[in-house]
Amino acid sequence: MTEITPVLRLDGIVKTFPGVRALDGVSLSVMPGEVHALMGENGAGKSTLMKVLGGIHAPDAGRIFIAEEPVIMTSPQQAKAKGVVFIHQELSLADELSVAENIFLGELPLKSFGRVDWKTLYDTTDAILETLNVGFDARTRVGDLSIANQQMVEIGRALTVNPRAVIFDEPTASLTDAEKVVLFKVIADLQARGVGIIYISHRMEEIFKITDRITVLRDGQYRGTLITAETDEDEVTQLMIGRSLDLSRNASHHQMGDVALEVRDLTCGTLFQDVSFSLRKGEVLGFYGLVGAGRTEIAETLFGLRTPSAGQILLEGQAVRITSPIEAIRHGISLVPEDRKNQGLVLGMNCRDNMTLPQVDGLRAGPFVSSGAEVEIFDHYKEKLDIRTPGWRQIVGNLSGGNQQKIVIGKWLSMRPKVLIVDEPTRGIDVGSKSEIHNLIRDLAAQGYAVIVISSEMPEVLHVSDRIIAMFAGRVMREFTSEEVTEDNLIQAISGIKEGRVA
């Protein structure tokens, strides 16, 4: 029987940075037509390993093989020439250029005298887009596309060559459920052509749906490779973090206080209509629904980013009118946004400055901001939230996703809000840090904070919430307590079925 040759093999990869051994003898092989998951906590070494494979970092030891031929990767361009293509989580597109120009950037088809062959460019691009089943064409300006469609353009780049291996890094982070189906079909088509896939994701349901094997890294070391069909989430989690996670349903063990927030018949054009609910001090209220259900839009309206067309907002029994984030903050409403990197943080600034950004005016000592007061605030929440960073001077962009999220939460807690809204609290965060964020949310409720959690992950909303509001097409379908909610009745509600009948 002929032994199958891996399309890609990494053998004993070592990479050391000053003071840190990021990779310590990591090995990985990918077979033709295999989807191979690469998992680990933030900081486990996944990104460093992929940068070594992509020629961004030179390994200190170890070797890379493409179809058992040893290669030395010196650049992403060389990796692509060898048939190794990367689909990055962080988009790297030029907004002002067309879809076709982005997909073939640096490789535009040319005619005589160096002129671009536009007809070939557009025809070839449209053929690629047809396989992706998207609703835009080659001439569309990339800046006019949604984030999800921009992600599909990134995927289109992989199809311009005849790849041997494609690496997907958190590819579904910005995709709707319908777009995920298209992505998984693209992956299946690549498999059928014998392409090897490395799939990096924190989403367990995806890992168990589409992968064949799972390799786990922890602290820069190889921890094992599992056959997906022969393992479970608990075994993978234990390899990743060295312990099991408590994913049981939430059960409150503290007293709730008075109503902190009440919303009556709130409407914002066609985004959501007649939304009513209340939130008590010491309570976590979960919002769950499909993309487009109106959950984030409600949060943005409460925070003054959108203006309601009807309805009332009451804080501690008093009606308030909120027309801007500044007014929301003054009234004691804080929002941890869904997109922490673009909306919640200034990635090039240090931890201290990020955490105190909304209140610098209140920290002035004469014409200058009091550095001592800023450091005091940072040190307090660094300890309170267990933020893992060498100190306040660390650039936020260098932190793991979980620690970045804690910086955003600490920023708003330092404003002592009456209502804390957290939109997608663990998006792009590894399973161990997810558990920490969940525990933090429950601890905040126990301390008397009124918390709204918006999540697209059913286990998350079930785990942290005291009550859950299920939304469909901009309307509240049902409200559940943690005791009465089940996965079935929650799915029915967000699908437009209201207690036995279709809305």
ChimeraX attribute file (.defattr): number of C-alpha atoms within 10 A of each C-alpha:
attribute: neighborCount
match mode: 1-to-1
recipient: residues
	/A:1	3
	/A:2	4
	/A:3	5
	/A:4	9
	/A:5	14
	/A:6	19
	/A:7	24
	/A:8	25
	/A:9	21
	/A:10	20
	/A:11	15
	/A:12	17
	/A:13	23
	/A:14	23
	/A:15	22
	/A:16	15
	/A:17	9
	/A:18	6
	/A:19	6
	/A:20	9
	/A:21	14
	/A:22	21
	/A:23	28
	/A:24	19
	/A:25	16
	/A:26	19
	/A:27	22
	/A:28	21
	/A:29	19
	/A:30	23
	/A:31	20
	/A:32	21
	/A:33	22
	/A:34	24
	/A:35	26
	/A:36	27
	/A:37	27
	/A:38	23
	/A:39	27
	/A:40	27
	/A:41	24
	/A:42	22
	/A:43	17
	/A:44	22
	/A:45	25
	/A:46	22
	/A:47	14
	/A:48	20
	/A:49	23
	/A:50	17
	/A:51	18
	/A:52	24
	/A:53	29
	/A:54	23
	/A:55	18
	/A:56	16
	/A:57	16
	/A:58	17
	/A:59	22
	/A:60	14
	/A:61	14
	/A:62	15
	/A:63	18
	/A:64	23
	/A:65	17
	/A:66	21
	/A:67	17
	/A:68	12
	/A:69	10
	/A:70	13
	/A:71	14
	/A:72	16
	/A:73	22
	/A:74	15
	/A:75	17
	/A:76	18
	/A:77	15
	/A:78	14
	/A:79	21
	/A:80	21
	/A:81	13
	/A:82	16
	/A:83	20
	/A:84	26
	/A:85	26
	/A:86	23
	/A:87	22
	/A:88	16
	/A:89	18
	/A:90	12
	/A:91	12
	/A:92	12
	/A:93	19
	/A:94	14
	/A:95	14
	/A:96	13
	/A:97	16
	/A:98	19
	/A:99	30
	/A:100	27
	/A:101	23
	/A:102	24
	/A:103	24
	/A:104	16
	/A:105	14
	/A:106	9
	/A:107	11
	/A:108	18
	/A:109	16
	/A:110	13
	/A:111	11
	/A:112	7
	/A:113	6
	/A:114	9
	/A:115	10
	/A:116	13
	/A:117	13
	/A:118	15
	/A:119	10
	/A:120	14
	/A:121	20
	/A:122	18
	/A:123	14
	/A:124	16
	/A:125	25
	/A:126	19
	/A:127	12
	/A:128	23
	/A:129	22
	/A:130	12
	/A:131	14
	/A:132	19
	/A:133	14
	/A:134	15
	/A:135	8
	/A:136	15
	/A:137	18
	/A:138	22
	/A:139	15
	/A:140	15
	/A:141	18
	/A:142	23
	/A:143	15
	/A:144	12
	/A:145	15
	/A:146	12
	/A:147	15
	/A:148	16
	/A:149	19
	/A:150	21
	/A:151	25
	/A:152	23
	/A:153	26
	/A:154	22
	/A:155	24
	/A:156	23
	/A:157	20
	/A:158	22
	/A:159	19
	/A:160	15
	/A:161	13
	/A:162	16
	/A:163	20
	/A:164	24
	/A:165	30
	/A:166	23
	/A:167	24
	/A:168	22
	/A:169	21
	/A:170	17
	/A:171	22
	/A:172	22
	/A:173	18
	/A:174	19
	/A:175	20
	/A:176	15
	/A:177	12
	/A:178	9
	/A:179	19
	/A:180	17
	/A:181	13
	/A:182	18
	/A:183	20
	/A:184	15
	/A:185	15
	/A:186	18
	/A:187	22
	/A:188	18
	/A:189	14
	/A:190	23
	/A:191	17
	/A:192	13
	/A:193	14
	/A:194	17
	/A:195	24
	/A:196	27
	/A:197	30
	/A:198	25
	/A:199	24
	/A:200	24
	/A:201	23
	/A:202	24
	/A:203	18
	/A:204	14
	/A:205	10
	/A:206	15
	/A:207	22
	/A:208	17
	/A:209	11
	/A:210	17
	/A:211	19
	/A:212	18
	/A:213	21
	/A:214	23
	/A:215	24
	/A:216	26
	/A:217	24
	/A:218	21
	/A:219	19
	/A:220	24
	/A:221	19
	/A:222	22
	/A:223	15
	/A:224	15
	/A:225	19
	/A:226	18
	/A:227	13
	/A:228	20
	/A:229	12
	/A:230	8
	/A:231	13
	/A:232	13
	/A:233	15
	/A:234	12
	/A:235	13
	/A:236	23
	/A:237	20
	/A:238	14
	/A:239	21
	/A:240	24
	/A:241	20
	/A:242	12
	/A:243	13
	/A:244	15
	/A:245	15
	/A:246	8
	/A:247	13
	/A:248	11
	/A:249	16
	/A:250	17
	/A:251	13
	/A:252	17
	/A:253	7
	/A:254	12
	/A:255	12
	/A:256	18
	/A:257	14
	/A:258	14
	/A:259	17
	/A:260	21
	/A:261	22
	/A:262	18
	/A:263	18
	/A:264	15
	/A:265	14
	/A:266	21
	/A:267	22
	/A:268	20
	/A:269	12
	/A:270	10
	/A:271	17
	/A:272	23
	/A:273	21
	/A:274	15
	/A:275	20
	/A:276	16
	/A:277	14
	/A:278	14
	/A:279	23
	/A:280	21
	/A:281	22
	/A:282	25
	/A:283	30
	/A:284	27
	/A:285	26
	/A:286	28
	/A:287	26
	/A:288	28
	/A:289	27
	/A:290	19
	/A:291	15
	/A:292	15
	/A:293	22
	/A:294	25
	/A:295	29
	/A:296	21
	/A:297	17
	/A:298	23
	/A:299	24
	/A:300	19
	/A:301	21
	/A:302	26
	/A:303	24
	/A:304	20
	/A:305	17
	/A:306	17
	/A:307	17
	/A:308	22
	/A:309	12
	/A:310	13
	/A:311	15
	/A:312	17
	/A:313	21
	/A:314	16
	/A:315	19
	/A:316	15
	/A:317	12
	/A:318	10
	/A:319	13
	/A:320	14
	/A:321	15
	/A:322	22
	/A:323	16
	/A:324	16
	/A:325	19
	/A:326	16
	/A:327	15
	/A:328	22
	/A:329	21
	/A:330	12
	/A:331	17
	/A:332	17
	/A:333	26
	/A:334	27
	/A:335	23
	/A:336	23
	/A:337	23
	/A:338	18
	/A:339	15
	/A:340	20
	/A:341	16
	/A:342	10
	/A:343	11
	/A:344	19
	/A:345	24
	/A:346	17
	/A:347	17
	/A:348	12
	/A:349	14
	/A:350	18
	/A:351	29
	/A:352	24
	/A:353	21
	/A:354	23
	/A:355	28
	/A:356	24
	/A:357	14
	/A:358	15
	/A:359	14
	/A:360	15
	/A:361	13
	/A:362	10
	/A:363	15
	/A:364	14
	/A:365	11
	/A:366	7
	/A:367	7
	/A:368	10
	/A:369	14
	/A:370	15
	/A:371	13
	/A:372	10
	/A:373	15
	/A:374	20
	/A:375	18
	/A:376	12
	/A:377	16
	/A:378	25
	/A:379	15
	/A:380	13
	/A:381	19
	/A:382	22
	/A:383	10
	/A:384	11
	/A:385	16
	/A:386	13
	/A:387	21
	/A:388	14
	/A:389	17
	/A:390	7
	/A:391	15
	/A:392	18
	/A:393	13
	/A:394	15
	/A:395	18
	/A:396	25
	/A:397	16
	/A:398	14
	/A:399	19
	/A:400	18
	/A:401	23
	/A:402	25
	/A:403	22
	/A:404	25
	/A:405	25
	/A:406	23
	/A:407	27
	/A:408	23
	/A:409	26
	/A:410	24
	/A:411	27
	/A:412	23
	/A:413	18
	/A:414	16
	/A:415	16
	/A:416	15
	/A:417	20
	/A:418	20
	/A:419	25
	/A:420	24
	/A:421	27
	/A:422	23
	/A:423	24
	/A:424	20
	/A:425	26
	/A:426	24
	/A:427	21
	/A:428	20
	/A:429	22
	/A:430	23
	/A:431	22
	/A:432	20
	/A:433	20
	/A:434	21
	/A:435	18
	/A:436	16
	/A:437	22
	/A:438	18
	/A:439	14
	/A:440	18
	/A:441	24
	/A:442	23
	/A:443	13
	/A:444	17
	/A:445	25
	/A:446	19
	/A:447	15
	/A:448	18
	/A:449	25
	/A:450	27
	/A:451	28
	/A:452	23
	/A:453	24
	/A:454	25
	/A:455	24
	/A:456	18
	/A:457	15
	/A:458	13
	/A:459	13
	/A:460	24
	/A:461	26
	/A:462	24
	/A:463	19
	/A:464	28
	/A:465	28
	/A:466	22
	/A:467	23
	/A:468	24
	/A:469	24
	/A:470	27
	/A:471	26
	/A:472	25
	/A:473	21
	/A:474	22
	/A:475	22
	/A:476	26
	/A:477	22
	/A:478	19
	/A:479	19
	/A:480	18
	/A:481	14
	/A:482	20
	/A:483	11
	/A:484	9
	/A:485	14
	/A:486	13
	/A:487	11
	/A:488	8
	/A:489	18
	/A:490	23
	/A:491	16
	/A:492	20
	/A:493	26
	/A:494	22
	/A:495	19
	/A:496	21
	/A:497	17
	/A:498	17
	/A:499	12
	/A:500	10
	/A:501	9
	/A:502	10
	/A:503	13
